[in-house]
Amino acid sequence: MVARFPLLPAAAVACAIAALAPSAPPGALALGLLLALGCGALALASADRPRRLGWRAAALTALVVGLRAVVDLTPSFDLRDLPPLAAARGMLAAPLERLLPEPEAGLALGIVLGERASIGPDLRAAFNATGTTHLLAISGYNLTLVAAAAAILTRRLRPALRVSAGLLAVLAYSLVVGLQPSVLRALLMATVGAIAVATGRRGVAANALAAAVALMLALDPAAIGQAGFLLSVAATAGLIVWQRPLAARLAPLPALLSEGLAATLAATLPTLPLIAAIFGRISLVSPLANLVAVPLFAPLLATGALVSAIGAFSIDAARPFAIAAYLCAAALRLTVETFGAVPGAAVRVPDGITSGIAVAALSIAGALAARRAIPAIARALAGRRAALGPSLARLPGSPRARSPHRAGAATARLWSLPLPGPRARRALFAALALVLAVGLGVAASLVAPRSPAIRVLALDVGQGDAFLIETDGKLALVDGGPDPTRLLAQLGSVLAPWQRRIDLLALTHAHLDHGAGLLAALDRYAVGLAIEPVGLNEGPLATEWTARLARSGTARSAVRAGDRIRLGAATLAVLSPDGDPRVDVPSLVLQLERGSFSMLFSGDATEAAQADLLLRPEALATRVYVPPHHGAATPHAAALARAAHPEAAVLSVGALNRYGHPAPETLAALGTVPTYRTDRDGTVEIASDGPSIGIRPHANGLPPPRRGPLPHAPPPR
């Protein structure tokens, strides 16, 4: 065993010492010294060179890991926080954030750069339930693809230079994304493998993994207790040990299916006991979910990396690749969410070592049963396919059902035709691609629904306001709600992925429940104009609003009653503030008008501002009415409702909010007016093509916003 895998003893002694280090550092040092002496003695007694080298490596590893158990050499800073690396990561992340909508941008950031902060809790839960969370962690697969890209670019160089270029690319990528356990393990494996290639001694994958484990534990013995390290090593070991035997047993199946299923099972089965022990869950759909999701990983990483690299220099040049990255990310998200929605996709179990041992025993039993069952099933499927062959051949349309002489003559004529040259084939493929693209464009234009003249979406952002206006190809966003992540997810669900510009942002007043999301919109979308009320109230949000506007270079305008802003053929008329000194928090009140359609956005107009508005009640007449302050109690509720005299009302409120919004007196003032509420109806779409108005609740498929670990349940009607 040592002759075949000379680095395996080094990994074994490193694991033994590191496991003892947290509870008994002196004991770990003593064990390290003892194992170093024992391995050294075995090295002296070994007759052949591979064994001597293996035991020497084990002795050195035991000594280093033992000393590291009592000597803390961990740096006090994180490499990710170094200014050059943070700047590089920010430069590479910006194109993905700017060109891709959420949640696809979050997926791309997680897979390309290891930045998972913007992945929403619902999508994260779906990845957990399907056992596909490993796709969001930078691992050996990422580094393999980076090394492959470097090899392609340097294919004309000498082997040693190609290896060096690949190592430099992998090292640079690892430093940018951060040296997490999976990244460090993969980096060390790549280094060992590259050195083997450069010296002409290609080591097996098991030796590379053993070297990586030994080196990682020598650098940080505490890694033995980290979930990322354990899962990464277990999955890699499973691929090394089981992938080929499983693929051989699944050989009767189609090659693509057998290879994919073998890799999925080999990587998944060793991690099941660890996931059960650490996280207290088991995914029952993990093999199938991974079988579909894993092939989407490489295209998403490749296209996302192109967006980052090209977009760092030219956003416009990266746009075509952004569409491709979006399609890959959307396919991955759809796959994970579909499998995650399967009833019983994940089963909760008590966490701890007992569950791990139980799941390991069940996995072994299942593997032994599958060892007999899978080949039999595969042979049965292959036999069934072979049995159907003669029947299919007798069908009228089957080539084998035709006259053999006619078929032979046709084949001869076909093979006698001269094959086109490379240039002709490229021209033919280009022409076919052009025809296909034009055909798809024409078909899309014929089947795509015609956009209404004006569309307003009351976005379900929880306890806050966010209204998206779309008319004549122009977009306006009135407020952004309290949660930037939620707003970006809402915008991503209702806008086309290539719509990355918002023509108008309106901050009604500088309170978090109205303006926090707008800060994210400024970062992620190109904005034409930002408006705010004259006398914007001071505070942290107003300060950050000013800073973000300056940083993005967005034009800014403070507006008052009487101002009008054009949005295509529509107009936003400003009704408030009007300079009344009694109004301590000026808030925009906007009237949207296009043809016969009108909608009144009351913002958080104070009681004094409401009284000022009622001095000209005819100006408040509207077809769709948004009461002030999420429907809060106000003595002017009935008068405002009478002045507006709407056909419908919309309230943007959070489910079970602590403020009691909307107040009973506001609902009573609306009387029989059809009233839509985001806490019950989700995102509400108001669309008009002229005299008629269509209102559609639940206009997108997003679940309700979360507060804490669980989503709010809507109150009973």
C-alpha positions, 0 to 999 in steps of 0.5 A: 500500500505504501509503495503504491500510495507513498503519501497516504501515511503522511495524511493519516498521521496528520489526521490523527494528530489534528483530531487530538489537537483541539482537546489536548494540545500537549498530547497532540505534540507528544503523539506527533513526536512519537509518530515521527520517531516511528515513521522515521524508523520505518523509513530507515528499515524500508528497502525501496525508495518509494517506501523510504520517501513515503515514511520520511514524508510521514515523519516530517508531517507528524513533527510539523503537525505536532508542533503546530498543535501548540504553536499558533502561527495563524496570521491575524489578518485574512488574505481576502481583506488585503486591499489589492485582492479586495480591489481585484475582487470588486472589479471582477464582481461589478460586471456581474452585478451590473449586467445580470439580474437577481437572483441569477447575479448572486448565483454567478457571483457565488460560482465565479468568485465565491461571493454568496452574500446576495443569494436569498434565503429561499434559494439557499434553502433549495440548494441545501435541500437538494444537496447541491450547495457544493456548487456554490463553493469554490472547489477543485472543479473551478480550479480545474477549469481555470487551469484548462483555460490557461493550458488552452491559451498557452498550448504552443509553449513548452510543457514546463511553461504551460504547467507554470502558466497554469499554476500561476493562473490557479494561484491568482484565482485562488488568492482572489476568491480566498483560500477557503479549505476547499480552495486550499485543498484544490490548490495544493492538489493542483500544485502537486499534480503540476510538479509531477507533470513537470518532472515527468512523474505523474502521481495518481490522484490519491497521492495528490489528495493525501499530499493536500490533506497533509499540507493543509493540516500542517498549515492549520490543524484546526481544519480537521473540524471544519465542515468545508474541509471534511466535505471537500476531502470526502467528496474528492476521495469518493470520486477517486475510489468509486467513480470508475467502478460505478461507471463500469457497473452502469456501462449498459446505460447510455454513456452520458447518463452512466458517467454523470450518475457515477460521478454524482453517486461517488461524490455524494455518498461519502458526504451523506454521513457528514451532512447528517452529523453536522447539519442534521439533514439528508437530501433524498433528491441529491443524486438526481438533482446533481445529475442535472445541475452539475453539467450546468456548472461549467458553462455558468463558470465559463460565461460568468468568468468572461463577463467578469474579465471582459466587463472589467474593461468594457461593460458593453463588450460583456453584454452578449456573454451576460445573456449567456451567463444569465441563461445558464444561471436561470437553468441552474436556479430552475433545476434547484428550485424544482427539485427542492420543491419535491415533497420530502426532498430533504429529511431532518435528522438529529445532528451529531455523531450518532446520526452520522454513524447511522447514515453511514451504515445505511449508505453502506447497506444501500451501496451493497444492495445497489451493487447487485441491483443496478447492473441488473436494471441496466441490463434489463433496460439495455435488453428492452431497448434491443428487443424493441429494435426489430419492431422499430425497424419494421415501422414504415418510416424506419430506414431498415424497413425500406428496400435494402437495394434502394437504401444501399444505392442511396448510401452509395450516392451519399458517400460519393458526394464530395465533402465541403472544405473547412471554409465551406462548412464554417460558412454553412454553419454560420448561415444556419445559425443566422437563419435560426437566430432570425427565425427565433426572433421572428417567432418570439415577436409573433408569440410575445404578448404585446406590452400594455401602454402603461404598467405599474407593479406594486412590488412585494417588498414587505413593510415598505413601498416600491412601485415600478412604472413601465411605459413606452420602454421607459422605467421608473422606480418610486421607492425601493422598500427596506431590503435591497436583496428583496428589491433586486429579486423583485426587479429580476423577476419582473424585468427582462434580463437585458433591462439594466437601466432605470430611467427615473428613481424617486425617493419620496423621503429618507426613511429606510422602509422606502429608500434602502432598496434604492441604494442597491438599485443605484449600484446594480442599474444604470440610472438616468435621473434621481429625484427627491423632495425639496428639503429631504430630511437628514439622516443616515439614509440621506447621507448614503443616498447622496454618496451613492448618487455622487459615486455613480454620477447619476443626475439628481433633482430636488422637486416640489409641488408643481413640477412635472417629469416626463416618462415617455408619453406619461407624466409624473406630476408632483403634488407635494411638498409645497413648502409648508413649514408645518411639515417636518418630514417632506414626502413626495406625493406623485400623480402618474398620468397617461391618457385616461389612466392615472395613479396617485402615490401618496408616499408618507405624507404627514397629516399636515401635508394631507391637509394641504393636499385637501385644499385642492381636492380636484387634483387628487382625483385618480383611477388607482389610489395608494393611501399614505403611509401604508394605510396608517390611521389618519383623521383625513382618511375618509376625505382623501378617499372621497377626493381620490374617488378611485376605481381601485386601491393598492396598499404596500404592507408587510404581513403581520407588521407590528404597526397594524397597517393598514388601519381599520379606519383606512379600510373603512374609508375605502369602503367598497373600492377593490383594495389590493394588499401586498401582504395578501396578494403579493406583487400586484400588477396594474396595466392599462391600454386605454379606458380599461384597467387590468389588475393582477395579484401575485404577478410573479412567483416569488415567495413572501418576504422573510423576517428571521428564519421563516416567511410570514404567513398572510393573515386570514381574510 
